Amino acid sequence: MKVLLIASPNLYGRGGEVRSYEIIKRLRNFKADISLLTDLTNESVLWKLSNHVSEILKVKCPNNNEICIALLIKKISHLSDKNIDLIVSHSEHPRYALSAFYIAKLLKRPWTAIINSYIYLYPYSYGASISRVLRNTFAFNCLNTTIVHLVSHTIQYELQKRGFGFKYFDILEVPVGISWEKVKNAEKTRVVKKYDLAFMGALSIEKGIFDLAYIIYKLKKKLHRDVKAVLIGEFNNSSEKNRYLTLLKKLDLYNNIIFKGYLTGEVKYLELAKAKLFVFPSKVDIFSISMLEALAMRLPVIVFDLPFAWEFKTDAVVKVKSLDEYVDVIFNLLNNDEEREKLGKLGNLYAKRYTWENAAYHEYKAYLKTIKWWLYEAK
């Protein structure tokens, strides 16, 4: 199968970009011959991918999305083999999705998109401008002319709440993977459990770090002792950071929270291994790789009972409905080593199926499904 893949894969980027990189590295294992059309400028990443694709077509894009789309479409004139079976946008972002739509029209081929989130696509996100509303609405209309593949049921749920949604879609059974070799290397190192709690992700209001401060404050009172929590990640902006530090000072939690910044690889897993529990009081998420990695490291996860948490069908993910229940669950688990260990084993077993090889295989199956849909249902 010859695939023209439009993407910005980046080992050092955001979740969707990292996913794109890991999937592209493995698609050839399933007889998928990839030509990569990209606006990525990181030459070291592109060099690493060059052994996994047949051709890389690079476009230097300005900030203007409309001009970038035009440049991406124009670039296919340089494609050495136009005998393409499928065009794939590796993102829901209109920059890539609309490019895929128009290129498919030009080449008269089926196309699809991998939908990682609804944020970039929802027309009214972040007080959008008129041009963004029009562009995203048009992108929705184009995406609804084909079958798309979502990494999570949560995407459709959140869009439908807002009056949008996809007509034809399926859910990738295994959307992401874990670097199991690094997990296993970290497990070989004996570490002391020095943290009660661990959190990993963007340090932002949406991810629940302000709620986490109140959880720790209440937990200290309930346990009648100090609590140690490690936060792995970076703040989105200095204003939010200052507000958070002010809150910690107000609640007398300065010495209870350890900031480790953004960590990767085995260092990240070793830090997780030093914790007893993983807390993720996020209010907005799609399919949390942070939760998955915590489960792989045998940490029970406590999370609010929200749509993104429903994806995790294991008792190792404990879903709560209130801040007080959050505190109670943590309290009980910190005082029950046997239950923590049991849930940790269940979580590790649940996470086993999430390998990048398995994720690439399920994406390849999505490609086959798209072609079949185009041949038998689209017409």
Secondary structure as GFF3:
##gff-version 3
##sequence-region A 1 379
A	DSSP	beta_strand	2	7	.	.	.	ID=ss1
A	DSSP	alpha_helix	15	27	.	.	.	ID=ss2
A	DSSP	three_ten_helix	28	30	.	.	.	ID=ss3
A	DSSP	beta_strand	33	38	.	.	.	ID=ss4
A	DSSP	alpha_helix	43	49	.	.	.	ID=ss5
A	DSSP	beta_strand	55	58	.	.	.	ID=ss6
A	DSSP	alpha_helix	65	75	.	.	.	ID=ss7
A	DSSP	three_ten_helix	76	78	.	.	.	ID=ss8
A	DSSP	beta_strand	86	89	.	.	.	ID=ss9
A	DSSP	alpha_helix	94	107	.	.	.	ID=ss10
A	DSSP	beta_strand	111	115	.	.	.	ID=ss11
A	DSSP	alpha_helix	130	143	.	.	.	ID=ss12
A	DSSP	beta_strand	148	150	.	.	.	ID=ss13
A	DSSP	alpha_helix	153	161	.	.	.	ID=ss14
A	DSSP	beta_strand	169	171	.	.	.	ID=ss15
A	DSSP	alpha_helix	180	188	.	.	.	ID=ss16
A	DSSP	beta_strand	195	200	.	.	.	ID=ss17
A	DSSP	alpha_helix	209	223	.	.	.	ID=ss18
A	DSSP	beta_strand	229	232	.	.	.	ID=ss19
A	DSSP	alpha_helix	238	250	.	.	.	ID=ss20
A	DSSP	beta_strand	257	261	.	.	.	ID=ss21
A	DSSP	alpha_helix	265	273	.	.	.	ID=ss22
A	DSSP	beta_strand	275	280	.	.	.	ID=ss23
A	DSSP	alpha_helix	289	296	.	.	.	ID=ss24
A	DSSP	beta_strand	301	304	.	.	.	ID=ss25
A	DSSP	alpha_helix	307	310	.	.	.	ID=ss26
A	DSSP	beta_strand	317	320	.	.	.	ID=ss27
A	DSSP	alpha_helix	323	334	.	.	.	ID=ss28
A	DSSP	alpha_helix	337	351	.	.	.	ID=ss29
A	DSSP	alpha_helix	356	376	.	.	.	ID=ss30
###
